[in-house]
Amino acid sequence: MAAMFQNKYVFSHLTAFLNRTLFNNSVRKYDGNRYVKHFTCWNQMLAMMFGQLSNRESLRT
């Protein structure tokens, strides 16, 4: 019987290299989340990063 995947995904390994505290300090400094309701700067950065790494031409497709 095959075991279920137990480790982290590759994307999770890559995001572990990011310094979340430094990122949050920059967002706070420039008031990046000023008018945000749901899609924060962190979420947008992750979406853009995923798009680049998966070689997307557009985020719509």
C-alpha positions in Angstrom: 0.0 0.0 0.0 1.3 3.5 -0.9 1.7 5.9 2.0 0.2 9.3 1.8 2.5 12.3 1.2 3.8 13.5 4.6 6.4 16.2 3.8 6.0 19.9 2.8 5.3 20.9 -0.7 8.1 22.6 -2.8 6.4 25.9 -2.6 6.2 25.7 1.1 10.0 25.1 1.2 10.6 28.1 -0.9 8.5 30.4 1.1 10.3 29.3 4.3 13.3 31.3 3.0 11.3 34.5 3.1 11.7 36.7 6.2 8.1 37.4 7.1 9.0 40.0 9.8 11.1 42.0 7.4 8.2 41.8 4.8 5.6 42.9 7.4 7.9 45.8 8.5 8.1 47.0 4.9 4.3 46.7 4.4 3.8 48.7 7.6 6.3 51.3 6.7 4.7 52.1 3.3 1.1 51.4 4.5 0.7 48.6 1.9 -2.4 47.1 3.5 -4.2 50.4 3.9 -7.4 49.7 2.0 -7.2 45.9 2.0 -10.2 43.9 3.0 -9.1 40.3 2.2 -6.2 40.0 -0.2 -3.2 41.3 1.8 0.2 42.2 0.4 1.5 38.8 1.7 -1.2 36.9 -0.2 -0.5 38.9 -3.3 3.2 38.3 -3.1 2.6 34.5 -2.7 0.3 34.6 -5.7 2.8 36.4 -7.8 5.6 34.1 -6.7 3.5 31.0 -7.6 2.7 32.5 -11.0 6.4 33.1 -11.7 7.5 29.6 -10.5 4.7 27.8 -12.5 5.6 29.8 -15.6 2.2 31.4 -16.0 1.5 34.0 -18.7 -1.5 35.4 -16.8 -3.0 34.9 -13.3 -6.5 34.6 -14.9 -5.7 31.2 -16.6 
